[in-house]
Amino acid sequence: MSHRWASRGEKRTIIVDYHPNESILAYLKDMRDALRMALAYGYVLARENENKVPSPIALRRKLRGWFNSHYDYAGMQQHF
């Protein structure tokens, strides 16, 4: 017996109307910028270490000061 929602080859799309609020958009922008900075730091660390990919710990140590000076997400209290 197959599941009643089993695909028969046709494509199924569910559309959900969602409009994120400004705080979600700001958070996503901040995380995009942090990721770009992490990639830049990773590139620099790789160049300094014979093009070897840096360890996540080394990258985190290098990025921590920049991240903490730009964002206060770790100190924020969230209430859900």
MOMO-V549993 format. One record per backbone hydrogen bond with DSSP energy under -0.5 kcal/mol. CO is the residue of the C=O (numbers start at 1). NH is the residue of the N-H. If there is no record, write none. Layout:
# MOMO-V549993
co=CO nh=NH
co=CO nh=NH
This chain:
# MOMO-V549993
co=3 nh=6
co=13 nh=15
co=14 nh=16
co=16 nh=18
co=21 nh=25
co=22 nh=26
co=23 nh=27
co=24 nh=28
co=25 nh=29
co=26 nh=30
co=27 nh=31
co=28 nh=32
co=29 nh=33
co=30 nh=34
co=31 nh=35
co=32 nh=36
co=33 nh=37
co=34 nh=38
co=35 nh=39
co=36 nh=40
co=37 nh=41
co=38 nh=42
co=39 nh=43
co=40 nh=44
co=41 nh=45
co=42 nh=46
co=43 nh=47
co=44 nh=48
co=45 nh=49
co=46 nh=49
co=46 nh=51
co=46 nh=52
co=47 nh=50
co=49 nh=52
co=55 nh=59
co=56 nh=60
co=57 nh=61
co=58 nh=62
co=59 nh=63
co=60 nh=64
co=61 nh=65
co=63 nh=67
co=64 nh=68
co=65 nh=69
co=66 nh=70
co=67 nh=70
co=67 nh=71
co=72 nh=76
co=73 nh=76
co=76 nh=78
co=78 nh=80
